[in-house]
Amino acid sequence: MASYKATQLRGRQLMVFISNGTSSIPVALSTNCTISLNAETTDSKTKDDGIFSAADISGINWEITNESLHTVEARTIDWTYDSLFEKMIAAQPVTVVFGVPTNANTTGVPQQGWTSPGTYTGQAIITSLELNGPVDADATVSISLTGVGSLT
């Protein structure tokens, strides 16, 4: 009998890409990424609902976060802290993409770099950018992007 078990997606396959104006490139040396959608609700409870609340969705907001190791190299095939810093202080929305690269593999970064998946795409503003330098550990970079408008 054939197995109908779903195939799991490994977390290492998911990546965050940000547009550089001509293409979407990944955040360098990513170790963790998250996409979150949250519903904003209003209470539309009436006497007919008894003791139970009656929430309606009044809006949806979304956020993408990424954790990565810090690199001191100036690179054009991925985003580093310095290039993300420039994007943040520009105070303009960026196009962000979350998903599995179209050229995902198990051997590491392809020579031409990762290619954007286009799985979840939207405009976002960089709301937080952190560079952490712990003693006796690798320096890390954290970024949070808050959606502006729809996520498709």
N, C-alpha and C positions, 0 to 999 in steps of 0.2 A: 504494500500500500504506500502511496506517495505521501511525503511529509508536507504539511501546509504551514509549518512554523514560519513566522515572519523573520526576515533577516535583520539583525540588529545593526545599528549604525554606531561605529566607534567614534568616541568623542574627538579623537585626534584628527578625524577627517573634516570636522567643521572649522571654518575660518571666517575672519572678518576682513572685508575688502573695502577700501575707500577710494573714490575717484580722484585721479590726479589731473583731471581735465580732459584727458584723451582716452584713458582706460582705467579700470579698477585694479588696484594692486593691494596685496595683503599687508597687514600689520606684521612687522618683522618678529621672528622668534616667538610666536604666540605659544602660550602654555595652557590657556583656558579662555573660552569665550561663551557668552550667554546672550540670548535674546529673550526679552520679557514683554508680554502684552498684558495690559491691565484694563479692566472695564471700570468706568466711572458710573456710578448708579445714583438714581434719585428714588425716593420713596413715594410710591403712588398708592399707598394704602388707603382703603376706604372702610367704612363700617361693614361692608359686605365681606371683607377679608378676615373678620374676626380678630384673633390674637396674632395672626401671621402677617409678616411684612409682605409687601408687594413691590419688589424692586424692579425698576426698568433701567436698561442700559442707556445712559445719556451721552456717552462718549467712550472712546478707546484711546489709550496712550501706549507708547512702546519705547523701549530702550534697548540698546546693545552695549555690552561691556566686553572688554578684552584685557587679559593679563599677558604679559610677555617678558622675556629677558631683554635687558638693555644691550644695544650694540653701539659702539663708538664709531663705526664705519658710516660714512655718508653714502647712502645707496639710492638707486633710482628704481629698483625692482620691488621694493617694499617700504613701508612706513616705519621710520625710527622715531625716537622721542623728539629729536630736533625738528624733523619735518612735521610731526603732529603738533608741536609747539607753534610753528608758523601758521598752520591751519587754524589752531584755536584762537590765536590773537587776531587773526583776520576777521573773526566774529561773523562768519558767513556760513550758511548751511552747506553741508557736503553730501554727496551721494554715497550711501553706505550699502553694502551687500553682505548678506550672511548666508553661508551654505557650504557645500562640499565643492572644492575646485573641480572643474571639468577634467583636469589632468591629474587627479588624485592617484597616488600610488603608495607603495610600502617601502620604497627605496630612498626617499628624501626629495629635496627640492629639485624639480626638473631644471635643466640647463637654462631654458628660456624663462624660468620662474613659474609660479602658480598662475592659473587662469581663472578668472572670476566665474562663479557659478550662476549668478543671477537668480538664486532661489528666493530670497526675500530681499527686496530692494526698496529704499525710500530716502527721503531727504532728512537730515538730522543736524543738530548742532552739537558741538563738543562741549559738554557741560562740566567735565572733570578730566584732568590730565595730571598724573602723579608719577614722579621718578623716585624710587625708594632705594636707598643704599645701605643695607644692613651690614654689620661687621661679619666677616667670615661667611658671606653668602653672595650669590650673584645679585647685581643690581636689577631691579624690575621696573616695568612701566605698566601703569594702569590707565585705561581710557574709558570714559562713559559718554555715550552719544544718545541724546534724547530726540525722538522722532518729531518731525515737523510735517504734519499731514499724514497721508495714508502710507501703509506698508503693503506692498504687493508681492 
